């Protein structure tokens, strides 16, 4: 699989509080962003892969929901993760 344990720990240590912090919104958003980037490249190459396209749409929705949650709860954490991942200006 494209996402092994070492890569997950790297993402969690960079965006979460520690490398075992899998539950924070920031680490989940970072993980979703990595997966979205990978699936986007796959869909560009395989444009008729409708199952992956649907999965990609679901992942974008999950990430959007987590971002909305952060925006409502703590605007500073929201701004920090947006800036760190380069999602918006």
C-alpha positions, 0 to 999 in steps of 0.5 A: 500500500502507498501509505505505510506505518512509517509514513503515517508516523511521520505525518502524525509527528509533523502535524500532531502533538506526537507521532502517536497522536492519531486522534487530533483534528490536525493530524487527521486533516494532514493524513486526509490531505496526503491521501487526497493528493495521492488519489488525485494523481491516480484519478488523473491517470485513470479517469474512468475509475469511478470508485476511486473518484467517489472515494476521493469525493468522500475524503474531501468531504471528511476533511471539509467537515474536520476543517469546519469543526476546527473553525467553529471550535478554535480559529487559531488552530484552524488558521495554523493547519491551513497555513501548514498544509497550504490549503488556502491563502 
